[in-house]
Amino acid sequence: MSDNNLSQKKQKQYEGYVKAVICVVGQVILNYADNLGLDKDTAGSWCSLILILFSVILTGCNLYSKIGRFGGAGSLVPITGFANSVASSAIEYKAE
């Protein structure tokens, strides 16, 4: 196995690990909402909103890109990646 193939395999494993960590954070939010007595749909909505809020706050503090460099593409889970792209565009527009 070449060094390039091994490196790509390790990168994919690492990206999977980062996605799993983000999913664990989401599951913790869901479990907490469930303990508060919220139904499944409401808990899912709150989980999505909180993940979006975290992404926007991290983008505004210029931390999301650092996490992205550390986590690679694994940090681009669709909901957090979308929130980051919207927030970073708004911040860039405001800077101009």
Short mmCIF file of the C-alpha atoms (twelve columns), coordinates in Angstrom:
data_MODEL
# 
_entry.id   MODEL 
# 
loop_
_atom_site.group_PDB 
_atom_site.id 
_atom_site.type_symbol 
_atom_site.label_atom_id 
_atom_site.label_alt_id 
_atom_site.label_comp_id 
_atom_site.label_asym_id 
_atom_site.label_seq_id 
_atom_site.Cartn_x 
_atom_site.Cartn_y 
_atom_site.Cartn_z 
_atom_site.pdbx_PDB_model_num 
ATOM 1  C CA . MET A 1  0.000   0.000  0.000  1 
ATOM 2  C CA . SER A 2  1.485   3.341  -0.991 1 
ATOM 3  C CA . ASP A 3  1.983   6.181  1.458  1 
ATOM 4  C CA . ASN A 4  -0.647  8.250  -0.391 1 
ATOM 5  C CA . ASN A 5  -3.307  5.525  -0.069 1 
ATOM 6  C CA . LEU A 6  -2.473  5.028  3.601  1 
ATOM 7  C CA . SER A 7  -2.669  8.768  4.209  1 
ATOM 8  C CA . GLN A 8  -6.058  8.983  2.456  1 
ATOM 9  C CA . LYS A 9  -7.356  6.048  4.480  1 
ATOM 10 C CA . LYS A 10 -6.247  7.657  7.740  1 
ATOM 11 C CA . GLN A 11 -7.803  10.984 6.689  1 
ATOM 12 C CA . LYS A 12 -11.145 9.284  5.973  1 
ATOM 13 C CA . GLN A 13 -11.034 7.493  9.322  1 
ATOM 14 C CA . TYR A 14 -10.271 10.773 11.069 1 
ATOM 15 C CA . GLU A 15 -13.100 12.581 9.258  1 
ATOM 16 C CA . GLY A 16 -15.455 9.816  10.357 1 
ATOM 17 C CA . TYR A 17 -14.258 10.283 13.930 1 
ATOM 18 C CA . VAL A 18 -14.929 14.041 13.824 1 
ATOM 19 C CA . LYS A 19 -18.415 13.443 12.398 1 
ATOM 20 C CA . ALA A 20 -19.059 10.992 15.214 1 
ATOM 21 C CA . VAL A 21 -18.008 13.591 17.797 1 
ATOM 22 C CA . ILE A 22 -20.394 16.157 16.309 1 
ATOM 23 C CA . CYS A 23 -23.129 13.521 16.308 1 
ATOM 24 C CA . VAL A 24 -22.409 12.767 19.974 1 
ATOM 25 C CA . VAL A 25 -22.881 16.456 20.788 1 
ATOM 26 C CA . GLY A 26 -26.196 16.347 18.938 1 
ATOM 27 C CA . GLN A 27 -27.232 13.208 20.818 1 
ATOM 28 C CA . VAL A 28 -26.403 14.834 24.152 1 
ATOM 29 C CA . ILE A 29 -28.649 17.761 23.208 1 
ATOM 30 C CA . LEU A 30 -31.428 15.350 22.185 1 
ATOM 31 C CA . ASN A 31 -31.121 13.385 25.427 1 
ATOM 32 C CA . TYR A 32 -31.231 16.570 27.490 1 
ATOM 33 C CA . ALA A 33 -34.317 17.782 25.622 1 
ATOM 34 C CA . ASP A 34 -35.930 14.388 26.176 1 
ATOM 35 C CA . ASN A 35 -35.218 14.649 29.910 1 
ATOM 36 C CA . LEU A 36 -36.968 18.018 29.872 1 
ATOM 37 C CA . GLY A 37 -40.063 16.228 28.593 1 
ATOM 38 C CA . LEU A 38 -40.041 17.487 25.003 1 
ATOM 39 C CA . ASP A 39 -41.470 15.248 22.302 1 
ATOM 40 C CA . LYS A 40 -39.162 13.779 19.657 1 
ATOM 41 C CA . ASP A 41 -39.949 16.352 16.935 1 
ATOM 42 C CA . THR A 42 -39.548 19.342 19.243 1 
ATOM 43 C CA . ALA A 43 -36.312 17.926 20.670 1 
ATOM 44 C CA . GLY A 44 -34.976 17.450 17.123 1 
ATOM 45 C CA . SER A 45 -35.852 21.022 16.223 1 
ATOM 46 C CA . TRP A 46 -34.119 22.361 19.321 1 
ATOM 47 C CA . CYS A 47 -31.074 20.204 18.589 1 
ATOM 48 C CA . SER A 48 -30.833 21.626 15.069 1 
ATOM 49 C CA . LEU A 49 -31.240 25.178 16.307 1 
ATOM 50 C CA . ILE A 50 -28.589 24.765 18.999 1 
ATOM 51 C CA . LEU A 51 -26.091 23.221 16.547 1 
ATOM 52 C CA . ILE A 52 -26.721 26.107 14.146 1 
ATOM 53 C CA . LEU A 53 -26.296 28.608 16.987 1 
ATOM 54 C CA . PHE A 54 -23.005 26.976 18.049 1 
ATOM 55 C CA . SER A 55 -21.767 27.090 14.449 1 
ATOM 56 C CA . VAL A 56 -22.660 30.750 14.036 1 
ATOM 57 C CA . ILE A 57 -21.060 31.700 17.355 1 
ATOM 58 C CA . LEU A 58 -17.888 29.756 16.506 1 
ATOM 59 C CA . THR A 59 -17.817 31.405 13.057 1 
ATOM 60 C CA . GLY A 60 -18.268 34.859 14.577 1 
ATOM 61 C CA . CYS A 61 -15.420 34.207 17.007 1 
ATOM 62 C CA . ASN A 62 -13.257 32.957 14.119 1 
ATOM 63 C CA . LEU A 63 -13.001 29.521 15.724 1 
ATOM 64 C CA . TYR A 64 -14.993 27.451 13.217 1 
ATOM 65 C CA . SER A 65 -12.256 27.660 10.584 1 
ATOM 66 C CA . LYS A 66 -9.671  26.542 13.142 1 
ATOM 67 C CA . ILE A 67 -11.855 23.603 14.101 1 
ATOM 68 C CA . GLY A 68 -12.302 22.902 10.379 1 
ATOM 69 C CA . ARG A 69 -8.549  22.819 9.870  1 
ATOM 70 C CA . PHE A 70 -8.175  20.495 12.847 1 
ATOM 71 C CA . GLY A 71 -11.142 18.297 11.970 1 
ATOM 72 C CA . GLY A 72 -10.864 18.421 8.201  1 
ATOM 73 C CA . ALA A 73 -13.985 17.816 6.167  1 
ATOM 74 C CA . GLY A 74 -15.506 15.985 9.121  1 
ATOM 75 C CA . SER A 75 -16.538 19.303 10.635 1 
ATOM 76 C CA . LEU A 76 -18.677 20.019 7.593  1 
ATOM 77 C CA . VAL A 77 -21.677 18.045 8.767  1 
ATOM 78 C CA . PRO A 78 -24.458 19.530 6.614  1 
ATOM 79 C CA . ILE A 79 -26.250 21.577 9.251  1 
ATOM 80 C CA . THR A 80 -23.143 23.071 10.861 1 
ATOM 81 C CA . GLY A 81 -21.413 23.561 7.515  1 
ATOM 82 C CA . PHE A 82 -24.418 25.412 6.134  1 
ATOM 83 C CA . ALA A 83 -24.637 27.647 9.199  1 
ATOM 84 C CA . ASN A 84 -20.925 28.398 8.877  1 
ATOM 85 C CA . SER A 85 -21.212 29.319 5.193  1 
ATOM 86 C CA . VAL A 86 -24.146 31.657 5.800  1 
ATOM 87 C CA . ALA A 87 -22.567 33.304 8.828  1 
ATOM 88 C CA . SER A 88 -19.144 33.709 7.218  1 
ATOM 89 C CA . SER A 89 -20.725 35.299 4.140  1 
ATOM 90 C CA . ALA A 90 -22.618 37.748 6.322  1 
ATOM 91 C CA . ILE A 91 -19.489 38.589 8.315  1 
ATOM 92 C CA . GLU A 92 -17.476 39.069 5.117  1 
ATOM 93 C CA . TYR A 93 -20.175 41.343 3.660  1 
ATOM 94 C CA . LYS A 94 -20.245 43.399 6.865  1 
ATOM 95 C CA . ALA A 95 -16.462 43.757 6.777  1 
ATOM 96 C CA . GLU A 96 -16.595 45.277 3.294  1 
# 
